[in-house]
Amino acid sequence: MLVPDPTAVRELLTRYAVLRISQAEKHRPQTADELNDVVDTLCAMMGTTGIREAIVKADALPAAARGTAADGRAVA
């Protein structure tokens, strides 16, 4: 199974958060388009069809890269 680069995923998550905040402050079509692109990219990278599941998987990615479960237990 291919594992996405944790740094690239973290950058996309940051961009997603910034765009969501921007849209909450003032709706702009250009920002909405960019947000949709980021959502699509995150979902594709994480192998999901929805952003919530993509975020959950992305949050677990650094722990998996270190060989630990999200709760800190070692993974074989």
mmCIF file of the N, C-alpha and C atoms, coordinates in Angstrom:
data_MODEL
# 
_entry.id   MODEL 
# 
loop_
_atom_site.group_PDB 
_atom_site.id 
_atom_site.type_symbol 
_atom_site.label_atom_id 
_atom_site.label_alt_id 
_atom_site.label_comp_id 
_atom_site.label_asym_id 
_atom_site.label_entity_id 
_atom_site.label_seq_id 
_atom_site.pdbx_PDB_ins_code 
_atom_site.Cartn_x 
_atom_site.Cartn_y 
_atom_site.Cartn_z 
_atom_site.occupancy 
_atom_site.B_iso_or_equiv 
_atom_site.pdbx_formal_charge 
_atom_site.auth_seq_id 
_atom_site.auth_comp_id 
_atom_site.auth_asym_id 
_atom_site.auth_atom_id 
_atom_site.pdbx_PDB_model_num 
ATOM 1   N N  . MET A 1 1  ? 0.837   -1.183 0.000  1.00 0.00 ? 1  MET A N  1 
ATOM 2   C CA . MET A 1 1  ? 0.000   0.000  0.000  1.00 0.00 ? 1  MET A CA 1 
ATOM 3   C C  . MET A 1 1  ? 0.883   1.248  0.000  1.00 0.00 ? 1  MET A C  1 
ATOM 4   N N  . LEU A 1 2  ? 0.567   2.192  -0.845 1.00 0.00 ? 2  LEU A N  1 
ATOM 5   C CA . LEU A 1 2  ? 1.294   3.458  -0.892 1.00 0.00 ? 2  LEU A CA 1 
ATOM 6   C C  . LEU A 1 2  ? 0.867   4.347  0.268  1.00 0.00 ? 2  LEU A C  1 
ATOM 7   N N  . VAL A 1 3  ? 1.832   4.982  0.890  1.00 0.00 ? 3  VAL A N  1 
ATOM 8   C CA . VAL A 1 3  ? 1.555   5.888  2.002  1.00 0.00 ? 3  VAL A CA 1 
ATOM 9   C C  . VAL A 1 3  ? 1.934   7.293  1.559  1.00 0.00 ? 3  VAL A C  1 
ATOM 10  N N  . PRO A 1 4  ? 1.001   8.237  1.664  1.00 0.00 ? 4  PRO A N  1 
ATOM 11  C CA . PRO A 1 4  ? 1.318   9.603  1.254  1.00 0.00 ? 4  PRO A CA 1 
ATOM 12  C C  . PRO A 1 4  ? 2.366   10.242 2.162  1.00 0.00 ? 4  PRO A C  1 
ATOM 13  N N  . ASP A 1 5  ? 3.087   11.190 1.607  1.00 0.00 ? 5  ASP A N  1 
ATOM 14  C CA . ASP A 1 5  ? 4.096   11.917 2.360  1.00 0.00 ? 5  ASP A CA 1 
ATOM 15  C C  . ASP A 1 5  ? 3.421   12.710 3.480  1.00 0.00 ? 5  ASP A C  1 
ATOM 16  N N  . PRO A 1 6  ? 3.776   12.429 4.739  1.00 0.00 ? 6  PRO A N  1 
ATOM 17  C CA . PRO A 1 6  ? 3.137   13.128 5.859  1.00 0.00 ? 6  PRO A CA 1 
ATOM 18  C C  . PRO A 1 6  ? 3.278   14.648 5.790  1.00 0.00 ? 6  PRO A C  1 
ATOM 19  N N  . THR A 1 7  ? 4.401   15.133 5.281  1.00 0.00 ? 7  THR A N  1 
ATOM 20  C CA . THR A 1 7  ? 4.595   16.582 5.181  1.00 0.00 ? 7  THR A CA 1 
ATOM 21  C C  . THR A 1 7  ? 3.622   17.187 4.178  1.00 0.00 ? 7  THR A C  1 
ATOM 22  N N  . ALA A 1 8  ? 3.455   16.545 3.041  1.00 0.00 ? 8  ALA A N  1 
ATOM 23  C CA . ALA A 1 8  ? 2.516   17.043 2.030  1.00 0.00 ? 8  ALA A CA 1 
ATOM 24  C C  . ALA A 1 8  ? 1.086   17.009 2.554  1.00 0.00 ? 8  ALA A C  1 
ATOM 25  N N  . VAL A 1 9  ? 0.751   15.963 3.276  1.00 0.00 ? 9  VAL A N  1 
ATOM 26  C CA . VAL A 1 9  ? -0.606  15.852 3.840  1.00 0.00 ? 9  VAL A CA 1 
ATOM 27  C C  . VAL A 1 9  ? -0.823  16.950 4.879  1.00 0.00 ? 9  VAL A C  1 
ATOM 28  N N  . ARG A 1 10 ? 0.171   17.175 5.730  1.00 0.00 ? 10 ARG A N  1 
ATOM 29  C CA . ARG A 1 10 ? 0.044   18.212 6.763  1.00 0.00 ? 10 ARG A CA 1 
ATOM 30  C C  . ARG A 1 10 ? -0.117  19.587 6.125  1.00 0.00 ? 10 ARG A C  1 
ATOM 31  N N  . GLU A 1 11 ? 0.613   19.848 5.040  1.00 0.00 ? 11 GLU A N  1 
ATOM 32  C CA . GLU A 1 11 ? 0.469   21.129 4.336  1.00 0.00 ? 11 GLU A CA 1 
ATOM 33  C C  . GLU A 1 11 ? -0.930  21.292 3.763  1.00 0.00 ? 11 GLU A C  1 
ATOM 34  N N  . LEU A 1 12 ? -1.486  20.217 3.216  1.00 0.00 ? 12 LEU A N  1 
ATOM 35  C CA . LEU A 1 12 ? -2.850  20.279 2.686  1.00 0.00 ? 12 LEU A CA 1 
ATOM 36  C C  . LEU A 1 12 ? -3.870  20.488 3.805  1.00 0.00 ? 12 LEU A C  1 
ATOM 37  N N  . LEU A 1 13 ? -3.661  19.829 4.936  1.00 0.00 ? 13 LEU A N  1 
ATOM 38  C CA . LEU A 1 13 ? -4.569  20.024 6.072  1.00 0.00 ? 13 LEU A CA 1 
ATOM 39  C C  . LEU A 1 13 ? -4.536  21.474 6.557  1.00 0.00 ? 13 LEU A C  1 
ATOM 40  N N  . THR A 1 14 ? -3.349  22.040 6.597  1.00 0.00 ? 14 THR A N  1 
ATOM 41  C CA . THR A 1 14 ? -3.215  23.446 6.997  1.00 0.00 ? 14 THR A CA 1 
ATOM 42  C C  . THR A 1 14 ? -3.927  24.349 6.003  1.00 0.00 ? 14 THR A C  1 
ATOM 43  N N  . ARG A 1 15 ? -3.710  24.089 4.722  1.00 0.00 ? 15 ARG A N  1 
ATOM 44  C CA . ARG A 1 15 ? -4.368  24.893 3.679  1.00 0.00 ? 15 ARG A CA 1 
ATOM 45  C C  . ARG A 1 15 ? -5.882  24.753 3.773  1.00 0.00 ? 15 ARG A C  1 
ATOM 46  N N  . TYR A 1 16 ? -6.360  23.547 4.029  1.00 0.00 ? 16 TYR A N  1 
ATOM 47  C CA . TYR A 1 16 ? -7.796  23.298 4.192  1.00 0.00 ? 16 TYR A CA 1 
ATOM 48  C C  . TYR A 1 16 ? -8.359  24.151 5.333  1.00 0.00 ? 16 TYR A C  1 
ATOM 49  N N  . ALA A 1 17 ? -7.670  24.150 6.466  1.00 0.00 ? 17 ALA A N  1 
ATOM 50  C CA . ALA A 1 17 ? -8.134  24.921 7.624  1.00 0.00 ? 17 ALA A CA 1 
ATOM 51  C C  . ALA A 1 17 ? -8.170  26.418 7.315  1.00 0.00 ? 17 ALA A C  1 
ATOM 52  N N  . VAL A 1 18 ? -7.120  26.918 6.676  1.00 0.00 ? 18 VAL A N  1 
ATOM 53  C CA . VAL A 1 18 ? -7.056  28.341 6.334  1.00 0.00 ? 18 VAL A CA 1 
ATOM 54  C C  . VAL A 1 18 ? -8.200  28.725 5.391  1.00 0.00 ? 18 VAL A C  1 
ATOM 55  N N  . LEU A 1 19 ? -8.437  27.885 4.398  1.00 0.00 ? 19 LEU A N  1 
ATOM 56  C CA . LEU A 1 19 ? -9.514  28.178 3.442  1.00 0.00 ? 19 LEU A CA 1 
ATOM 57  C C  . LEU A 1 19 ? -10.893 28.105 4.089  1.00 0.00 ? 19 LEU A C  1 
ATOM 58  N N  . ARG A 1 20 ? -11.083 27.154 4.983  1.00 0.00 ? 20 ARG A N  1 
ATOM 59  C CA . ARG A 1 20 ? -12.377 27.061 5.685  1.00 0.00 ? 20 ARG A CA 1 
ATOM 60  C C  . ARG A 1 20 ? -12.627 28.317 6.517  1.00 0.00 ? 20 ARG A C  1 
ATOM 61  N N  . ILE A 1 21 ? -11.607 28.784 7.212  1.00 0.00 ? 21 ILE A N  1 
ATOM 62  C CA . ILE A 1 21 ? -11.744 30.001 8.020  1.00 0.00 ? 21 ILE A CA 1 
ATOM 63  C C  . ILE A 1 21 ? -12.031 31.193 7.118  1.00 0.00 ? 21 ILE A C  1 
ATOM 64  N N  . SER A 1 22 ? -11.314 31.286 6.025  1.00 0.00 ? 22 SER A N  1 
ATOM 65  C CA . SER A 1 22 ? -11.524 32.386 5.082  1.00 0.00 ? 22 SER A CA 1 
ATOM 66  C C  . SER A 1 22 ? -12.951 32.394 4.551  1.00 0.00 ? 22 SER A C  1 
ATOM 67  N N  . GLN A 1 23 ? -13.465 31.216 4.215  1.00 0.00 ? 23 GLN A N  1 
ATOM 68  C CA . GLN A 1 23 ? -14.829 31.131 3.697  1.00 0.00 ? 23 GLN A CA 1 
ATOM 69  C C  . GLN A 1 23 ? -15.853 31.476 4.773  1.00 0.00 ? 23 GLN A C  1 
ATOM 70  N N  . ALA A 1 24 ? -15.554 31.129 6.015  1.00 0.00 ? 24 ALA A N  1 
ATOM 71  C CA . ALA A 1 24 ? -16.474 31.454 7.106  1.00 0.00 ? 24 ALA A CA 1 
ATOM 72  C C  . ALA A 1 24 ? -16.544 32.962 7.328  1.00 0.00 ? 24 ALA A C  1 
ATOM 73  N N  . GLU A 1 25 ? -15.421 33.630 7.119  1.00 0.00 ? 25 GLU A N  1 
ATOM 74  C CA . GLU A 1 25 ? -15.386 35.080 7.289  1.00 0.00 ? 25 GLU A CA 1 
ATOM 75  C C  . GLU A 1 25 ? -16.078 35.804 6.146  1.00 0.00 ? 25 GLU A C  1 
ATOM 76  N N  . LYS A 1 26 ? -15.807 35.372 4.921  1.00 0.00 ? 26 LYS A N  1 
ATOM 77  C CA . LYS A 1 26 ? -16.430 35.991 3.751  1.00 0.00 ? 26 LYS A CA 1 
ATOM 78  C C  . LYS A 1 26 ? -16.373 35.019 2.580  1.00 0.00 ? 26 LYS A C  1 
ATOM 79  N N  . HIS A 1 27 ? -17.532 34.697 2.050  1.00 0.00 ? 27 HIS A N  1 
ATOM 80  C CA . HIS A 1 27 ? -17.596 33.750 0.936  1.00 0.00 ? 27 HIS A CA 1 
ATOM 81  C C  . HIS A 1 27 ? -17.056 34.399 -0.334 1.00 0.00 ? 27 HIS A C  1 
ATOM 82  N N  . ARG A 1 28 ? -16.118 33.701 -0.957 1.00 0.00 ? 28 ARG A N  1 
ATOM 83  C CA . ARG A 1 28 ? -15.550 34.138 -2.235 1.00 0.00 ? 28 ARG A CA 1 
ATOM 84  C C  . ARG A 1 28 ? -15.522 32.940 -3.175 1.00 0.00 ? 28 ARG A C  1 
ATOM 85  N N  . PRO A 1 29 ? -16.010 33.104 -4.394 1.00 0.00 ? 29 PRO A N  1 
ATOM 86  C CA . PRO A 1 29 ? -16.020 31.981 -5.338 1.00 0.00 ? 29 PRO A CA 1 
ATOM 87  C C  . PRO A 1 29 ? -14.631 31.382 -5.580 1.00 0.00 ? 29 PRO A C  1 
ATOM 88  N N  . GLN A 1 30 ? -13.608 32.227 -5.683 1.00 0.00 ? 30 GLN A N  1 
ATOM 89  C CA . GLN A 1 30 ? -12.263 31.731 -5.928 1.00 0.00 ? 30 GLN A CA 1 
ATOM 90  C C  . GLN A 1 30 ? -11.775 30.867 -4.755 1.00 0.00 ? 30 GLN A C  1 
ATOM 91  N N  . THR A 1 31 ? -12.073 31.309 -3.546 1.00 0.00 ? 31 THR A N  1 
ATOM 92  C CA . THR A 1 31 ? -11.683 30.547 -2.359 1.00 0.00 ? 31 THR A CA 1 
ATOM 93  C C  . THR A 1 31 ? -12.446 29.236 -2.303 1.00 0.00 ? 31 THR A C  1 
ATOM 94  N N  . ALA A 1 32 ? -13.719 29.278 -2.669 1.00 0.00 ? 32 ALA A N  1 
ATOM 95  C CA . ALA A 1 32 ? -14.523 28.055 -2.692 1.00 0.00 ? 32 ALA A CA 1 
ATOM 96  C C  . ALA A 1 32 ? -13.954 27.044 -3.683 1.00 0.00 ? 32 ALA A C  1 
ATOM 97  N N  . ASP A 1 33 ? -13.532 27.519 -4.841 1.00 0.00 ? 33 ASP A N  1 
ATOM 98  C CA . ASP A 1 33 ? -12.924 26.635 -5.836 1.00 0.00 ? 33 ASP A CA 1 
ATOM 99  C C  . ASP A 1 33 ? -11.633 26.013 -5.311 1.00 0.00 ? 33 ASP A C  1 
ATOM 100 N N  . GLU A 1 34 ? -10.806 26.830 -4.677 1.00 0.00 ? 34 GLU A N  1 
ATOM 101 C CA . GLU A 1 34 ? -9.542  26.321 -4.137 1.00 0.00 ? 34 GLU A CA 1 
ATOM 102 C C  . GLU A 1 34 ? -9.809  25.323 -3.007 1.00 0.00 ? 34 GLU A C  1 
ATOM 103 N N  . LEU A 1 35 ? -10.797 25.610 -2.178 1.00 0.00 ? 35 LEU A N  1 
ATOM 104 C CA . LEU A 1 35 ? -11.160 24.694 -1.098 1.00 0.00 ? 35 LEU A CA 1 
ATOM 105 C C  . LEU A 1 35 ? -11.607 23.348 -1.671 1.00 0.00 ? 35 LEU A C  1 
ATOM 106 N N  . ASN A 1 36 ? -12.412 23.375 -2.720 1.00 0.00 ? 36 ASN A N  1 
ATOM 107 C CA . ASN A 1 36 ? -12.843 22.127 -3.362 1.00 0.00 ? 36 ASN A CA 1 
ATOM 108 C C  . ASN A 1 36 ? -11.653 21.348 -3.909 1.00 0.00 ? 36 ASN A C  1 
ATOM 109 N N  . ASP A 1 37 ? -10.699 22.047 -4.486 1.00 0.00 ? 37 ASP A N  1 
ATOM 110 C CA . ASP A 1 37 ? -9.495  21.384 -4.998 1.00 0.00 ? 37 ASP A CA 1 
ATOM 111 C C  . ASP A 1 37 ? -8.703  20.715 -3.875 1.00 0.00 ? 37 ASP A C  1 
ATOM 112 N N  . VAL A 1 38 ? -8.557  21.417 -2.753 1.00 0.00 ? 38 VAL A N  1 
ATOM 113 C CA . VAL A 1 38 ? -7.826  20.863 -1.614 1.00 0.00 ? 38 VAL A CA 1 
ATOM 114 C C  . VAL A 1 38 ? -8.562  19.642 -1.061 1.00 0.00 ? 38 VAL A C  1 
ATOM 115 N N  . VAL A 1 39 ? -9.881  19.740 -0.944 1.00 0.00 ? 39 VAL A N  1 
ATOM 116 C CA . VAL A 1 39 ? -10.680 18.605 -0.460 1.00 0.00 ? 39 VAL A CA 1 
ATOM 117 C C  . VAL A 1 39 ? -10.492 17.403 -1.381 1.00 0.00 ? 39 VAL A C  1 
ATOM 118 N N  . ASP A 1 40 ? -10.602 17.623 -2.681 1.00 0.00 ? 40 ASP A N  1 
ATOM 119 C CA . ASP A 1 40 ? -10.433 16.529 -3.644 1.00 0.00 ? 40 ASP A CA 1 
ATOM 120 C C  . ASP A 1 40 ? -9.051  15.896 -3.535 1.00 0.00 ? 40 ASP A C  1 
ATOM 121 N N  . THR A 1 41 ? -8.029  16.726 -3.395 1.00 0.00 ? 41 THR A N  1 
ATOM 122 C CA . THR A 1 41 ? -6.663  16.219 -3.299 1.00 0.00 ? 41 THR A CA 1 
ATOM 123 C C  . THR A 1 41 ? -6.457  15.428 -2.015 1.00 0.00 ? 41 THR A C  1 
ATOM 124 N N  . LEU A 1 42 ? -6.936  15.952 -0.893 1.00 0.00 ? 42 LEU A N  1 
ATOM 125 C CA . LEU A 1 42 ? -6.810  15.236 0.377  1.00 0.00 ? 42 LEU A CA 1 
ATOM 126 C C  . LEU A 1 42 ? -7.521  13.891 0.328  1.00 0.00 ? 42 LEU A C  1 
ATOM 127 N N  . CYS A 1 43 ? -8.730  13.887 -0.208 1.00 0.00 ? 43 CYS A N  1 
ATOM 128 C CA . CYS A 1 43 ? -9.488  12.635 -0.303 1.00 0.00 ? 43 CYS A CA 1 
ATOM 129 C C  . CYS A 1 43 ? -8.757  11.629 -1.190 1.00 0.00 ? 43 CYS A C  1 
ATOM 130 N N  . ALA A 1 44 ? -8.214  12.091 -2.295 1.00 0.00 ? 44 ALA A N  1 
ATOM 131 C CA . ALA A 1 44 ? -7.481  11.188 -3.194 1.00 0.00 ? 44 ALA A CA 1 
ATOM 132 C C  . ALA A 1 44 ? -6.230  10.649 -2.513 1.00 0.00 ? 44 ALA A C  1 
ATOM 133 N N  . MET A 1 45 ? -5.486  11.511 -1.839 1.00 0.00 ? 45 MET A N  1 
ATOM 134 C CA . MET A 1 45 ? -4.255  11.080 -1.174 1.00 0.00 ? 45 MET A CA 1 
ATOM 135 C C  . MET A 1 45 ? -4.529  10.072 -0.066 1.00 0.00 ? 45 MET A C  1 
ATOM 136 N N  . MET A 1 46 ? -5.645  10.259 0.640  1.00 0.00 ? 46 MET A N  1 
ATOM 137 C CA . MET A 1 46 ? -5.950  9.395  1.766  1.00 0.00 ? 46 MET A CA 1 
ATOM 138 C C  . MET A 1 46 ? -6.826  8.206  1.378  1.00 0.00 ? 46 MET A C  1 
ATOM 139 N N  . GLY A 1 47 ? -7.254  8.151  0.118  1.00 0.00 ? 47 GLY A N  1 
ATOM 140 C CA . GLY A 1 47 ? -8.066  7.031  -0.343 1.00 0.00 ? 47 GLY A CA 1 
ATOM 141 C C  . GLY A 1 47 ? -9.465  7.024  0.228  1.00 0.00 ? 47 GLY A C  1 
ATOM 142 N N  . THR A 1 48 ? -10.055 8.216  0.356  1.00 0.00 ? 48 THR A N  1 
ATOM 143 C CA . THR A 1 48 ? -11.401 8.335  0.922  1.00 0.00 ? 48 THR A CA 1 
ATOM 144 C C  . THR A 1 48 ? -12.306 9.076  -0.055 1.00 0.00 ? 48 THR A C  1 
ATOM 145 N N  . THR A 1 49 ? -13.586 9.073  0.257  1.00 0.00 ? 49 THR A N  1 
ATOM 146 C CA . THR A 1 49 ? -14.536 9.816  -0.561 1.00 0.00 ? 49 THR A CA 1 
ATOM 147 C C  . THR A 1 49 ? -15.092 11.034 0.165  1.00 0.00 ? 49 THR A C  1 
ATOM 148 N N  . GLY A 1 50 ? -14.746 11.189 1.425  1.00 0.00 ? 50 GLY A N  1 
ATOM 149 C CA . GLY A 1 50 ? -15.238 12.327 2.194  1.00 0.00 ? 50 GLY A CA 1 
ATOM 150 C C  . GLY A 1 50 ? -14.135 12.980 3.000  1.00 0.00 ? 50 GLY A C  1 
ATOM 151 N N  . ILE A 1 51 ? -14.269 14.280 3.198  1.00 0.00 ? 51 ILE A N  1 
ATOM 152 C CA . ILE A 1 51 ? -13.224 15.035 3.885  1.00 0.00 ? 51 ILE A CA 1 
ATOM 153 C C  . ILE A 1 51 ? -13.077 14.629 5.348  1.00 0.00 ? 51 ILE A C  1 
ATOM 154 N N  . ARG A 1 52 ? -14.163 14.308 6.016  1.00 0.00 ? 52 ARG A N  1 
ATOM 155 C CA . ARG A 1 52 ? -14.050 13.930 7.437  1.00 0.00 ? 52 ARG A CA 1 
ATOM 156 C C  . ARG A 1 52 ? -13.187 12.677 7.599  1.00 0.00 ? 52 ARG A C  1 
ATOM 157 N N  . GLU A 1 53 ? -13.438 11.676 6.765  1.00 0.00 ? 53 GLU A N  1 
ATOM 158 C CA . GLU A 1 53 ? -12.651 10.452 6.831  1.00 0.00 ? 53 GLU A CA 1 
ATOM 159 C C  . GLU A 1 53 ? -11.195 10.727 6.431  1.00 0.00 ? 53 GLU A C  1 
ATOM 160 N N  . ALA A 1 54 ? -11.000 11.594 5.454  1.00 0.00 ? 54 ALA A N  1 
ATOM 161 C CA . ALA A 1 54 ? -9.644  11.949 5.024  1.00 0.00 ? 54 ALA A CA 1 
ATOM 162 C C  . ALA A 1 54 ? -8.880  12.610 6.168  1.00 0.00 ? 54 ALA A C  1 
ATOM 163 N N  . ILE A 1 55 ? -9.539  13.486 6.917  1.00 0.00 ? 55 ILE A N  1 
ATOM 164 C CA . ILE A 1 55 ? -8.885  14.161 8.039  1.00 0.00 ? 55 ILE A CA 1 
ATOM 165 C C  . ILE A 1 55 ? -8.511  13.158 9.127  1.00 0.00 ? 55 ILE A C  1 
ATOM 166 N N  . VAL A 1 56 ? -9.406  12.229 9.422  1.00 0.00 ? 56 VAL A N  1 
ATOM 167 C CA . VAL A 1 56 ? -9.117  11.208 10.438 1.00 0.00 ? 56 VAL A CA 1 
ATOM 168 C C  . VAL A 1 56 ? -7.903  10.381 10.017 1.00 0.00 ? 56 VAL A C  1 
ATOM 169 N N  . LYS A 1 57 ? -7.881  9.934  8.770  1.00 0.00 ? 57 LYS A N  1 
ATOM 170 C CA . LYS A 1 57 ? -6.748  9.154  8.280  1.00 0.00 ? 57 LYS A CA 1 
ATOM 171 C C  . LYS A 1 57 ? -5.471  9.986  8.261  1.00 0.00 ? 57 LYS A C  1 
ATOM 172 N N  . ALA A 1 58 ? -5.578  11.240 7.874  1.00 0.00 ? 58 ALA A N  1 
ATOM 173 C CA . ALA A 1 58 ? -4.411  12.112 7.822  1.00 0.00 ? 58 ALA A CA 1 
ATOM 174 C C  . ALA A 1 58 ? -3.847  12.345 9.216  1.00 0.00 ? 58 ALA A C  1 
ATOM 175 N N  . ASP A 1 59 ? -4.717  12.498 10.197 1.00 0.00 ? 59 ASP A N  1 
ATOM 176 C CA . ASP A 1 59 ? -4.249  12.699 11.568 1.00 0.00 ? 59 ASP A CA 1 
ATOM 177 C C  . ASP A 1 59 ? -3.524  11.469 12.108 1.00 0.00 ? 59 ASP A C  1 
ATOM 178 N N  . ALA A 1 60 ? -3.889  10.282 11.624 1.00 0.00 ? 60 ALA A N  1 
ATOM 179 C CA . ALA A 1 60 ? -3.246  9.049  12.072 1.00 0.00 ? 60 ALA A CA 1 
ATOM 180 C C  . ALA A 1 60 ? -1.939  8.790  11.327 1.00 0.00 ? 60 ALA A C  1 
ATOM 181 N N  . LEU A 1 61 ? -1.703  9.487  10.241 1.00 0.00 ? 61 LEU A N  1 
ATOM 182 C CA . LEU A 1 61 ? -0.532  9.245  9.394  1.00 0.00 ? 61 LEU A CA 1 
ATOM 183 C C  . LEU A 1 61 ? 0.809   9.433  10.108 1.00 0.00 ? 61 LEU A C  1 
ATOM 184 N N  . PRO A 1 62 ? 1.033   10.502 10.851 1.00 0.00 ? 62 PRO A N  1 
ATOM 185 C CA . PRO A 1 62 ? 2.341   10.647 11.522 1.00 0.00 ? 62 PRO A CA 1 
ATOM 186 C C  . PRO A 1 62 ? 2.620   9.523  12.507 1.00 0.00 ? 62 PRO A C  1 
ATOM 187 N N  . ALA A 1 63 ? 1.608   9.065  13.236 1.00 0.00 ? 63 ALA A N  1 
ATOM 188 C CA . ALA A 1 63 ? 1.795   7.964  14.179 1.00 0.00 ? 63 ALA A CA 1 
ATOM 189 C C  . ALA A 1 63 ? 2.154   6.684  13.439 1.00 0.00 ? 63 ALA A C  1 
ATOM 190 N N  . ALA A 1 64 ? 1.504   6.448  12.305 1.00 0.00 ? 64 ALA A N  1 
ATOM 191 C CA . ALA A 1 64 ? 1.807   5.258  11.513 1.00 0.00 ? 64 ALA A CA 1 
ATOM 192 C C  . ALA A 1 64 ? 3.230   5.317  10.976 1.00 0.00 ? 64 ALA A C  1 
ATOM 193 N N  . ALA A 1 65 ? 3.673   6.495  10.595 1.00 0.00 ? 65 ALA A N  1 
ATOM 194 C CA . ALA A 1 65 ? 5.032   6.652  10.070 1.00 0.00 ? 65 ALA A CA 1 
ATOM 195 C C  . ALA A 1 65 ? 6.074   6.378  11.152 1.00 0.00 ? 65 ALA A C  1 
ATOM 196 N N  . ARG A 1 66 ? 5.735   6.661  12.405 1.00 0.00 ? 66 ARG A N  1 
ATOM 197 C CA . ARG A 1 66 ? 6.651   6.403  13.517 1.00 0.00 ? 66 ARG A CA 1 
ATOM 198 C C  . ARG A 1 66 ? 6.566   4.962  13.998 1.00 0.00 ? 66 ARG A C  1 
ATOM 199 N N  . GLY A 1 67 ? 5.568   4.199  13.506 1.00 0.00 ? 67 GLY A N  1 
ATOM 200 C CA . GLY A 1 67 ? 5.401   2.816  13.943 1.00 0.00 ? 67 GLY A CA 1 
ATOM 201 C C  . GLY A 1 67 ? 4.621   2.702  15.237 1.00 0.00 ? 67 GLY A C  1 
ATOM 202 N N  . THR A 1 68 ? 3.783   3.696  15.520 1.00 0.00 ? 68 THR A N  1 
ATOM 203 C CA . THR A 1 68 ? 2.937   3.647  16.708 1.00 0.00 ? 68 THR A CA 1 
ATOM 204 C C  . THR A 1 68 ? 1.496   3.872  16.314 1.00 0.00 ? 68 THR A C  1 
ATOM 205 N N  . ALA A 1 69 ? 0.605   3.327  17.107 1.00 0.00 ? 69 ALA A N  1 
ATOM 206 C CA . ALA A 1 69 ? -0.816  3.559  16.903 1.00 0.00 ? 69 ALA A CA 1 
ATOM 207 C C  . ALA A 1 69 ? -1.153  4.966  17.382 1.00 0.00 ? 69 ALA A C  1 
ATOM 208 N N  . ALA A 1 70 ? -2.329  5.453  17.012 1.00 0.00 ? 70 ALA A N  1 
ATOM 209 C CA . ALA A 1 70 ? -2.734  6.797  17.397 1.00 0.00 ? 70 ALA A CA 1 
ATOM 210 C C  . ALA A 1 70 ? -2.749  6.969  18.917 1.00 0.00 ? 70 ALA A C  1 
ATOM 211 N N  . ASP A 1 71 ? -2.956  5.866  19.647 1.00 0.00 ? 71 ASP A N  1 
ATOM 212 C CA . ASP A 1 71 ? -2.993  5.970  21.112 1.00 0.00 ? 71 ASP A CA 1 
ATOM 213 C C  . ASP A 1 71 ? -1.612  5.762  21.749 1.00 0.00 ? 71 ASP A C  1 
ATOM 214 N N  . GLY A 1 72 ? -0.559  5.671  20.900 1.00 0.00 ? 72 GLY A N  1 
ATOM 215 C CA . GLY A 1 72 ? 0.802   5.586  21.414 1.00 0.00 ? 72 GLY A CA 1 
ATOM 216 C C  . GLY A 1 72 ? 1.361   4.183  21.545 1.00 0.00 ? 72 GLY A C  1 
ATOM 217 N N  . ARG A 1 73 ? 0.537   3.147  21.289 1.00 0.00 ? 73 ARG A N  1 
ATOM 218 C CA . ARG A 1 73 ? 1.030   1.771  21.360 1.00 0.00 ? 73 ARG A CA 1 
ATOM 219 C C  . ARG A 1 73 ? 1.897   1.444  20.150 1.00 0.00 ? 73 ARG A C  1 
ATOM 220 N N  . ALA A 1 74 ? 2.885   0.609  20.330 1.00 0.00 ? 74 ALA A N  1 
ATOM 221 C CA . ALA A 1 74 ? 3.755   0.192  19.228 1.00 0.00 ? 74 ALA A CA 1 
ATOM 222 C C  . ALA A 1 74 ? 2.964   -0.647 18.242 1.00 0.00 ? 74 ALA A C  1 
ATOM 223 N N  . VAL A 1 75 ? 3.259   -0.463 16.962 1.00 0.00 ? 75 VAL A N  1 
ATOM 224 C CA . VAL A 1 75 ? 2.617   -1.232 15.915 1.00 0.00 ? 75 VAL A CA 1 
ATOM 225 C C  . VAL A 1 75 ? 3.652   -2.190 15.353 1.00 0.00 ? 75 VAL A C  1 
ATOM 226 N N  . ALA A 1 76 ? 3.260   -3.441 15.180 1.00 0.00 ? 76 ALA A N  1 
ATOM 227 C CA . ALA A 1 76 ? 4.192   -4.458 14.664 1.00 0.00 ? 76 ALA A CA 1 
ATOM 228 C C  . ALA A 1 76 ? 4.413   -4.309 13.192 1.00 0.00 ? 76 ALA A C  1 
# 
